[in-house]
């Protein structure tokens, strides 16, 4: 089955290049601007250079400068490796951006273990904890290059307030297209429909709120690059075990689509969470929703979680690290089979 792949980060640059004529947009570069594609804002359009501020390796200063720009009605965008964008200047984001509820967009690039050979210091595995914990902050984790562009378009021009977008560096499977819905704060349901030569065409995607229950056997809730892994797991589970899987693409972590999560739990009773992050940024949010929801009372639900297990990253090729950290589709499918056995035993 053919899967087209592109670096997710390119979608961020594509959006800035397409929307950059808006005179309110000001981009702040932090040393690795070409790598994260924020410099695509001005490189094809040198006339925008006056709205490009090269800040160097100075995340904290850049954050403070972005707040000043936001106060004057500009649309400031800054970005760097997620380890630095969300951690090194956390105090500035908390006190200057979020406390004042300023309209600042922060890009956490190169998120997760897929940064590969850069190793533990550059692999952001804790950033989503910090960003979700900040009052007023919105958090989006798109799954591929197309969804990254759509998310950037929305956050840049429509969403007002502190906002954090996290995306990967390496080429990841393209699993959405121009017709795939993207609604901020609303999850998508992805369903395997048939075998196709093109991986994308084997699936159908709908906004969760409009999706009708099809009596699937289990749900896999995922965000970011783990969405294509969840889709691959769905294919394995169907082909080898005959299980139908509801994949939930939770691209917006904050505000999260609690309704879609509750429905998946009630209607399938097996819920697996998958994230390229320390286990918890997604998994604990989902667990909290389920344990606090009266709508789940009386419904048996069994869960499993995939992510990094309380350890630092490592150097290696991205595909090697996905295997090492046990977050591949094969690992998800194996766990799903185990949970399905528990479900069957409990219902017989």
Rosetta blueprint (number, residue, H / E / L):
1 X L
2 X E
3 X L
4 X L
5 X E
6 X E
7 X E
8 X L
9 X H
10 X H
11 X H
12 X H
13 X H
14 X H
15 X H
16 X H
17 X H
18 X H
19 X H
20 X L
21 X L
22 X L
23 X L
24 X L
25 X E
26 X E
27 X E
28 X E
29 X E
30 X L
31 X L
32 X L
33 X H
34 X H
35 X H
36 X H
37 X L
38 X L
39 X L
40 X H
41 X H
42 X H
43 X H
44 X L
45 X L
46 X H
47 X H
48 X H
49 X H
50 X H
51 X H
52 X E
53 X E
54 X E
55 X L
56 X L
57 X L
58 X L
59 X H
60 X H
61 X H
62 X H
63 X H
64 X H
65 X H
66 X H
67 X H
68 X H
69 X H
70 X H
71 X H
72 X L
73 X L
74 X L
75 X E
76 X E
77 X E
78 X E
79 X E
80 X E
81 X E
82 X H
83 X H
84 X H
85 X H
86 X H
87 X H
88 X H
89 X L
90 X H
91 X H
92 X H
93 X H
94 X H
95 X H
96 X H
97 X H
98 X H
99 X L
100 X L
101 X L
102 X L
103 X L
104 X E
105 X E
106 X E
107 X E
108 X E
109 X E
110 X L
111 X E
112 X L
113 X H
114 X H
115 X H
116 X H
117 X H
118 X H
119 X L
120 X H
121 X H
122 X H
123 X L
124 X E
125 X L
126 X L
127 X H
128 X H
129 X H
130 X H
131 X H
132 X H
133 X L
134 X L
135 X L
136 X L
137 X L
138 X E
139 X E
140 X E
141 X L
142 X L
143 X L
144 X L
145 X H
146 X H
147 X H
148 X H
149 X H
150 X H
151 X H
152 X H
153 X H
154 X H
155 X H
156 X H
157 X H
158 X L
159 X L
160 X L
161 X L
162 X L
163 X E
164 X E
165 X E
166 X E
167 X L
168 X L
169 X L
170 X L
171 X E
172 X E
173 X E
174 X L
175 X L
176 X L
177 X L
178 X L
179 X L
180 X L
181 X L
182 X L
183 X E
184 X L
185 X L
186 X E
187 X L
188 X E
189 X E
190 X E
191 X E
192 X E
193 X L
194 X L
195 X L
196 X L
197 X L
198 X E
199 X L
200 X H
201 X H
202 X H
203 X E
204 X E
205 X E
206 X E
207 X E
208 X H
209 X H
210 X H
211 X L
212 X L
213 X L
214 X L
215 X L
216 X L
217 X L
218 X E
219 X E
220 X E
221 X E
222 X E
223 X L
224 X L
225 X L
226 X H
227 X H
228 X H
229 X H
230 X H
231 X H
232 X H
233 X H
234 X H
235 X H
236 X H
237 X H
238 X H
239 X H
240 X H
241 X H
242 X L
243 X L
244 X L
245 X E
246 X E
247 X E
248 X E
249 X E
250 X L
251 X L
252 X E
253 X E
254 X E
255 X L
256 X L
257 X L
258 X H
259 X H
260 X H
261 X H
262 X H
263 X H
264 X H
265 X H
266 X H
267 X H
268 X H
269 X L
270 X E
271 X E
272 X E
273 X E
274 X E
275 X E
276 X E
277 X E
278 X E
279 X L
280 X L
281 X L
282 X L
283 X H
284 X H
285 X H
286 X H
287 X H
288 X H
289 X H
290 X H
291 X H
292 X H
293 X L
294 X H
295 X H
296 X H
297 X L
298 X L
299 X L
300 X L
301 X L
302 X E
303 X E
304 X E
305 X E
306 X E
307 X E
308 X E
309 X L
310 X L
311 X L
312 X L
313 X L
314 X L
315 X L
316 X L
317 X L
318 X H
319 X H
320 X H
321 X H
322 X H
323 X H
324 X H
325 X L
326 X L
327 X L
328 X L
329 X H
330 X H
331 X H
332 X H
333 X H
334 X H
335 X H
336 X H
337 X H
338 X H
339 X H
340 X H
341 X H
342 X H
343 X H
344 X H
345 X H
346 X H
347 X L
348 X L
